[in-house]
Amino acid sequence: MTTDEWISPEGAWLRLAEHCSPLGPEKTDRRSTLGQVLAESLAATVDIPPADVSAMDGFAVSEEVAAGDRLPICGIIPAGSSPDCEIERGCAMRIMTGAPIPRGADRVVPVEQTTSTRDEVLFRSGTEAGSHIRRQAEIQRRGDPLLPAGSMLTAGGLGLLATHGIASVPVYRRPRVAFLATGDEVVPPDTEPLPGQLRDSHTDFLLAACRSLGLELEPLGIAADRPQELREKIGAGLEADVLLIGGGVSKGEYDFVEGVLTELGCELLFDAVAIQPGKPLVAAHHPGGLVFGLPGNPASVMAGFFLFVRPTLRRLMGLQDSFWHGALAGELTAPLPAAKGRDRFLTAEVHFQDGHLLVAPMAPKGSHDLAAFARGTGLVRVRAHSPEARPGQACEVLPLANWLSTDG
């Protein structure tokens, strides 16, 4: 399917979403799965706690004690002890946090409520039966549900799996992502450009943007605007789950990417989206994955990535995401320009103040204004046909960074 008509961003996403099912599951070492999604439910392998244990440093006793009572100390139970000792009636045992409760003990008196010598303890107050004892399996019992399929593995979740000795974790596979820059005028960033040439900024942006998702991007270099070279390099790039191509997707005489994709058996989903910047955005699919043709200007690449590529990659990883998913309501601290027939997206500096999300849009000089887009920590949406908005009015903003870490 080809079309020169604009499609709304929501309509574009609906076409993409049909091809964004999670990739197949694989078993992965637990310590390598942060941010990935469980493909199968997991069950507890042990009781937590594994036995009745003390919740405090203190003294285990077998009966009620009151303020002023004294008992001889008949032993000490450190954490890690075998849970097979027994307390004698009429005495107390020193016990450490996490240590097993001795048989016959029915409560623990915290050390802060006692005064002790080496051989005797004076109780300054008593406690009720069962106090300060963590019961076996009160958190989880072996075989109980641990984490359900679809859970994203957080640092806390990985600690939980470690507690249960789960070393190999069934997760949805991370997508393989590759990027091919195109253009006769494009040179590597470490090269001194000649007149008429530009350094490639897209590869470094996409390397970092993918890394923020826990993904490694494979750079495929720079292809000249020649159909045969594009066929060879794009054909090799189709081995990736998601191939990103920078440039060559407009309607100019040297924009060959869309035609090459069709020749290679890719089915176009759309080739023009009603957004600014980034209108000539191409998306296609083939039996092995997806392809995005990102317009060549830096702002267009960034907008295309954050609005469509990022949610696609997250969906392939098993996460819930979509176009404009996660956008929040903010308050403008600078004017927001009007939009005509397309949804307009501007970067903004975002910070919190007294619980309010304050948004300062930056109006770029054009889709080539990398400097403006480089400073932004949020993406502000101006819906089509919206008038100019003034400071103090509400706006929609999509996070591009961890705002807590960027707030001054």
Secondary structure, DSSP 8 states (H G I E B T S, - for coil): ----S-B-HHHHHHHHHTT-----EEEEEGGG-TT-BBSS-EE-SS-BSSS-EESSSEEEESS---TT-EEEEEEEE-TT--TT-B--TT-EEEE-TT-B--BT--EEEEGGGEEE-SSEEEESS---TTTTEE-TTSSB-TTSEEE-TT-B--HHHHHHHHHTT--EEEEE----EEEEEE-TTEE-TTS---TT-EE--HHHHHHHHHHTTT--EEEEEEE-S-HHHHHHHHHHHTTSSEEEEES--SSSTT--HHHHHHHTT-EEEES-BSEES-TT-EEEEETTEEEEEE-SSHHHHHHHIIIIIHHHHHHHTT----TTTT-EEEEESS-B----SSEEEEEEEEEEETTEEEEEE---SSTT-HHHHHH-SEEEEE-TT---B-TTSEEEEEESS-HHHH--
